[in-house]
Amino acid sequence: MTDQPGREPARDPQDLERLLIERQWVGDIDGMVALFEPDAVIDTGAAELTRGHEAIRALFEAFAESGRKFQRGEQRPAAINGDLALTSTRLADGSITSEVARRQRDGTWLWVIDRYSVAW
């Protein structure tokens, strides 16, 4: 599902990370948010989960203001079971992310859960 004509949707769960990074690097915060379901959650490691598009947008705006940029890592093949997929990436610093994506009615994929680091 794409919210803007011309914006590439994630046709495979493996596309989500690449699209997130590409959109961040060009300052497309709305495009970043569009990769998540409306009620998605992000676990950044803070005490509270980031819930929903409004909070996710605020999180990405804060990243943009700080100048931090996401970097590509080594993606593991997605584990897909029906309309759910588990994605994960090992980043250059050794941390590992994990995400759950869901196939949408139009066949595209959106994240529903994003955990920045599985280590604690």
N, C-alpha and C positions, 0 to 999 in steps of 0.2 A: 504494500500500500504506500503510495507516495502522496505527499501533501502539496507538492508543487510540480507543475508541469516541467519536464526536463530534468528533474532530480532523479537520479538512479535509485531504484529500490533494491533491497537485498533479496535476490532471487534464490540465494543459498545462505544458510546460517553463517558460513565462513566469510561471506561478504561484509557482515556487520562491522567487524573490527576495522577493516580497510576503509569502509565508508565513514566510520566515526573519525578516524585519524585524518582522512582527506578533508572532511568538512571542518574539523577543528583548525587545520592549517590554513584554510582560506577564510576563517572567521564566520562560518555558517552555523551559528548556534541553533537556529530553528531546525536546520537539517540534522544536527546532532540529536536534538530532542525527538525528531521524527523517527529515529531508529528504535524508539522505546514505545511499548504500549502505554496508553494513558495512565494506567495505575501501576506502572512498573516501579521497582525499588532498586536503589543502588546502595551497596554497603561499601563505604569509603574507609571503614575502620573507625569512624567517629562513633560516639555513643548512640546516636540516633540514625536510623536508616533514612535515606533521601527517598521520599515517596511522591510519585505523580509528576506530571509534566511541569507544573509550575516550579516545584522544588528542584527538579532536574535542570531546568533552564537556569535557575539561580546558581546552581552548582557550576554549570558550564560557563556562565558569565563570570563567576569568580575565578575560574581557571584562566579565562581570557584576560581578565584584568591583571592577573599575576604574571602573565607571559609564559606560563608553563605549557608545554606542548606534549601531547601523547606521542610515544615512539612505537614503531612496529617491533614486534617480537616474533618468536617462533610459535606459530599456531599449531596446535594439535588438531588432527582431523575431528570434526564434529561427531559426537555420538548422537545419532538421530533415532528416535523411537516415535513413529507416527508423526504427530504435529508438534512434538517437543524436540529440542536439540540442546545438548550441553556443549558449549564451546569453552576453550581455554587457551591461554597464551603464556609462554615463559618470556618475561621481559629481560632486557640487558642486565638489569641489576640482580637477576636471579629470582625475583618474585614471580608468582604465578597468579593469573587472573582466572576467574571462572564465571560463566554466564549461562543463563537459560534463555533460549529463544523459543518463540511459538510461531508456527506457520499460520498465516492469516488466510481468510477466506479466498483472497485473490491469488494465493500461492506464494506470496512474499513472506519474509520473516522479520520479526521485531523481537527485541530483547524484552523480557519480563523481569528478570533478576540479573544484576551485575554486581559481582563481588571483586573489588580491586585487588585483593590479595587473599589467598587461601591460607596463608601462614598467620599464626598469632602467637 
